[in-house]
Amino acid sequence: MAHAIFGYSGACKNIHGHSYELQVTVTSGEKGQSFIPAPGFILDFKELKQIVTSTIIQLFDHKLVLSRDYLAKIQDLHSQENLLIWEAEPTAENMLVFIQRILRENLPPAIRLAELKLYETKNSYATWINTDTGS
């Protein structure tokens, strides 16, 4: 995915791309210390991967994500076939806000999103942690 950050004075003000890596942590919310009954997991990794791929990866793969503010400044980019227009700046932090909203809507009812980590590079990432205790 490629993006640019409007109002930023560094190199990220220019369109550039990343090979993002998203880590998703889910929980059942159970606080017990008993083993999980058969089949022994709260959500099959294959099912979680399918949810993440269909709702997040396919949305962002090979896309250019720019804010309305950025496009107001550089209007000739509107014709880009792969353009996604956001109200907010497409930073890793804002992407996590968006991703957690989408995943929460698409996870099975008994599964809670616990944490997300989005890597822009090997050493640069943003983290979202669910602080909602559910009570």
C-alpha positions as a printed Julia matrix, in Angstrom:
135×3 Matrix{Float64}:
   0.0     0.0     0.0
   1.13    3.52   -0.68
   0.23    6.68    1.18
   1.34   10.24    1.94
   0.82   12.34    5.04
  -0.62   15.85    4.58
   0.8    18.54    6.86
   3.94   16.56    7.67
   7.29   18.2     6.96
   9.35   15.0     6.64
   9.8    12.61    3.74
   6.41   10.97    4.41
   4.71   14.04    2.95
   5.48   12.45   -0.44
   3.71    9.4    -1.81
   5.6     6.27   -0.79
   4.79    2.64   -0.11
   5.12    0.0     2.58
   4.79   -3.76    2.76
   2.75   -3.66    5.94
   2.53   -6.56    8.36
  -0.55   -6.81   10.57
  -0.62   -8.88   13.75
  -4.05   -9.62   15.2
  -4.66  -10.93   18.71
  -8.09  -12.16   19.76
  -9.52  -13.5    23.01
 -12.68  -15.12   24.21
 -12.72  -12.77   27.16
 -12.87  -15.75   29.54
 -10.72  -15.29   32.62
 -10.75  -18.92   33.73
  -7.7   -21.09   33.95
  -9.3   -24.24   32.62
  -8.39  -25.85   29.36
 -10.53  -24.94   26.37
 -12.92  -27.76   25.41
 -12.42  -29.58   22.09
 -11.37  -28.57   19.54
  -9.16  -26.61   21.96
  -9.07  -23.14   20.43
 -11.35  -20.1    20.58
 -11.1   -19.35   16.86
  -9.47  -21.39   14.1
  -6.47  -19.49   12.71
  -7.77  -20.26    9.21
 -11.05  -18.49   10.01
  -9.25  -15.49   11.5
  -6.98  -15.29    8.44
 -10.01  -15.41    6.13
 -11.71  -12.58    8.06
  -8.57  -10.41    8.02
  -7.87  -11.13    4.34
 -11.4   -10.43    3.13
 -12.04   -7.31    5.23
  -8.6    -5.68    5.52
  -5.94   -7.08    3.18
  -8.11   -7.04    0.05
  -9.17   -3.49    0.84
  -5.63   -2.1     1.12
  -3.58   -4.36   -1.18
  -1.93   -2.32   -3.96
  -3.93    0.77   -3.04
  -2.97    4.42   -2.73
  -4.53    5.88    0.44
  -4.69    9.65    0.73
  -6.68   12.05    2.87
  -9.19   14.54    1.5
  -6.83   17.3     2.69
  -3.96   15.85    0.65
  -6.17   15.56   -2.43
  -7.38   19.14   -2.04
  -3.73   20.2    -2.35
  -2.81   17.89   -5.24
  -5.96   17.46   -7.31
  -4.57   15.58  -10.3
  -4.41   12.36   -8.24
  -8.21   11.92   -8.25
  -7.99    9.86  -11.44
  -5.9     7.1    -9.84
  -7.75    3.8   -10.31
  -6.47    2.35   -7.03
  -7.14    5.44   -4.86
  -8.82    5.2    -1.45
  -9.82    8.56    0.02
  -9.85    8.96    3.79
 -11.16   11.68    6.07
  -8.08   11.22    8.31
  -4.41   11.01    7.45
  -3.46    7.39    6.6
  -0.86    6.97    9.34
  -0.27    3.59   10.95
  -2.11    4.84   14.03
  -5.19    5.92   12.07
  -5.09    2.72   10.05
  -5.31    0.76   13.3
  -8.34    2.78   14.39
  -9.98    1.86   11.07
  -8.88   -1.79   11.16
 -10.15   -2.4    14.7
 -13.58   -1.01   13.75
 -13.83   -3.32   10.74
 -12.56   -6.42   12.56
 -14.85   -5.88   15.54
 -17.81   -5.88   13.14
 -16.68   -9.09   11.44
 -15.43  -11.32   14.25
 -17.75  -14.0    15.64
 -19.86  -12.71   18.57
 -17.94  -14.65   21.27
 -14.55  -13.38   20.08
 -13.05  -10.09   21.25
 -10.29   -8.18   19.55
  -7.47   -7.84   22.08
  -4.59   -6.2    20.24
  -3.41   -5.08   16.83
   0.13   -4.32   15.75
   0.8    -2.76   12.34
   4.39   -2.77   11.08
   5.37   -0.25    8.41
   8.93   -1.51    8.48
  10.76   -4.23   10.43
  11.32   -1.86   13.36
   8.55    0.74   13.0
   5.05   -0.12   14.13
   1.95    1.15   15.88
  -0.05   -0.81   18.44
  -3.73   -0.7    19.36
  -4.73   -2.4    22.62
  -8.34   -3.01   23.56
  -8.85   -1.34   26.92
 -12.56   -2.14   27.01
 -12.93   -4.65   29.81
 -16.41   -5.57   28.65
 -17.99   -4.81   32.02
